[in-house]
Amino acid sequence: ASNGSSMNFTSLESQATAYARLADAMNQVKGQTEKLDNEGLL
């Protein structure tokens, strides 16, 4: 049981890391899009 819960925790932790990276990437894309929009290129 302890082995299963530790594996589950690791999975949740890596999922959280993946979501954080995804959110960071989306924020960067959003920032670039707004920058292009401000420069009239979009």
C-alpha positions in Angstrom: 0.0 0.0 0.0 2.8 2.4 0.9 4.5 1.7 -2.5 1.3 2.5 -4.4 0.6 5.8 -2.5 4.2 6.9 -3.1 3.9 6.2 -6.8 0.6 8.0 -6.8 2.2 11.0 -5.1 5.0 11.1 -7.7 2.5 10.9 -10.5 0.5 13.9 -9.0 3.7 15.8 -8.5 4.8 15.3 -12.1 1.3 16.2 -13.3 1.5 19.5 -11.3 4.9 20.2 -12.8 3.6 19.6 -16.3 0.6 21.9 -15.7 3.0 24.6 -14.3 5.2 24.3 -17.4 2.1 24.4 -19.7 0.8 27.5 -17.9 4.2 29.2 -18.2 4.4 28.4 -21.9 0.9 29.7 -22.5 1.8 32.9 -20.6 4.8 33.4 -22.8 2.8 32.9 -26.0 0.1 35.3 -24.7 2.8 37.9 -24.0 4.3 37.5 -27.4 0.9 37.8 -29.0 0.1 41.0 -27.1 3.5 42.4 -28.1 2.9 41.7 -31.8 -0.6 43.2 -31.4 0.8 46.3 -29.8 3.2 46.7 -32.7 0.4 46.3 -35.2 1.7 43.1 -36.7 -1.3 41.0 -35.8 
